[in-house]
Amino acid sequence: MAYNDLITIQSVTETRNAYGEVVEAWVAYDTVWADIDTLSGSEGFSADQYVYADTKRFTIHYEEGKNVTSKMRISYDSGYYYITSVAHRDRLRTELVATERDNK
């Protein structure tokens, strides 16, 4: 398994804007090397808009104390992949399945 792609795992946090309103902001949680496999992709029209979904498996080295969850997302190749599952395999690697969705 080759870990050739650099990804950034992001977590969401709450902050306040200039008006004092609470807003969500994504911040870097960890930047790691990953092995990436495409699992599926789809495209079409919904409500007269072009939409697509791209699902990938990101395999990273397992790190004790890192708590990656499905409330996080992955920044990779100018896109954002929202994590749908996290599986720890043999305490050597962690598999993250994530989907990028976009309306154009």
C-alpha positions as a printed Julia matrix, in Angstrom:
104×3 Matrix{Float64}:
   0.0    0.0     0.0
   1.47   3.33   -1.08
   0.69   6.41    0.98
   1.38   8.95   -1.78
  -1.35  11.57   -1.36
  -1.31  14.32    1.24
  -4.73  15.03    2.79
  -5.94  17.35    5.53
  -8.55  16.12    7.98
 -10.69  19.02    9.19
 -13.0   19.43   12.16
 -15.78  21.95   12.56
 -15.75  24.54   15.31
 -18.01  27.4    16.3
 -16.79  30.97   16.19
 -18.36  34.42   16.11
 -18.46  36.71   13.1
 -18.15  40.51   13.12
 -21.82  40.8    14.16
 -21.41  38.46   17.12
 -23.37  35.67   15.46
 -22.26  32.08   15.99
 -20.99  30.54   12.75
 -19.33  27.25   11.88
 -15.75  27.21   10.63
 -13.64  24.28    9.42
 -10.12  24.03   10.88
  -7.24  21.64   10.21
  -7.19  18.69   12.62
  -4.32  16.73   11.05
  -2.41  16.52    7.78
  -1.38  12.98    6.83
  -0.29  10.81    3.92
  -2.99   8.53    2.52
  -3.62   5.77    0.02
  -6.77   6.66   -1.93
  -9.18   4.37   -3.8
 -12.27   5.5    -5.7
 -15.29   3.45   -4.58
 -18.07   5.01   -6.66
 -19.14   8.04   -8.57
 -22.42   9.31   -9.92
 -23.73  12.32  -11.74
 -27.03  13.57  -13.05
 -29.7   16.21  -12.65
 -31.8   16.94   -9.58
 -34.23  19.86   -9.4
 -32.82  21.15  -12.7
 -29.28  21.28  -11.31
 -26.29  19.18  -12.29
 -25.12  17.17   -9.25
 -22.4   14.61   -8.67
 -21.13  12.46   -5.84
 -17.66  10.92   -5.61
 -16.96   8.37   -2.86
 -13.41   7.44   -1.94
 -11.64   5.3     0.66
  -8.76   7.12    2.33
  -6.39   4.73    4.13
  -4.05   6.39    6.63
  -1.6    5.11    9.22
  -3.26   4.38   12.56
  -2.22   6.81   15.29
  -2.94   6.18   18.96
  -4.82   9.12   20.44
  -6.15  10.47   17.14
  -9.93  10.52   17.19
 -11.15  10.92   13.61
 -14.96  10.86   13.47
 -17.78  11.05   10.93
 -18.33  14.67   11.97
 -15.11  15.6    10.16
 -14.23  16.08    6.5
 -11.18  15.61    4.29
  -9.66  18.32    2.13
  -8.07  16.72   -0.93
  -7.38  17.83   -4.5
  -9.39  21.09   -4.21
 -12.45  19.24   -2.88
 -14.08  18.41    0.43
 -15.01  14.83    1.26
 -17.41  14.35    4.16
 -16.52  11.28    6.24
 -19.28   8.67    6.42
 -17.39   5.85    8.16
 -14.2    5.24   10.14
 -12.72   1.74   10.55
  -9.5    0.87   12.38
  -7.76  -2.12   10.77
  -5.25  -4.21   12.7
  -3.93  -1.18   14.66
  -1.73  -0.32   11.67
  -4.14   1.58    9.47
  -7.4    3.51    9.58
  -9.85   3.48    6.67
 -12.02   6.54    6.13
 -14.86   6.4     3.61
 -15.9    9.88    2.49
 -18.08  11.44   -0.18
 -17.68  14.67   -2.11
 -20.96  16.16   -3.28
 -21.37  19.21   -5.46
 -24.09  21.1    -7.29
 -23.0   23.02  -10.37
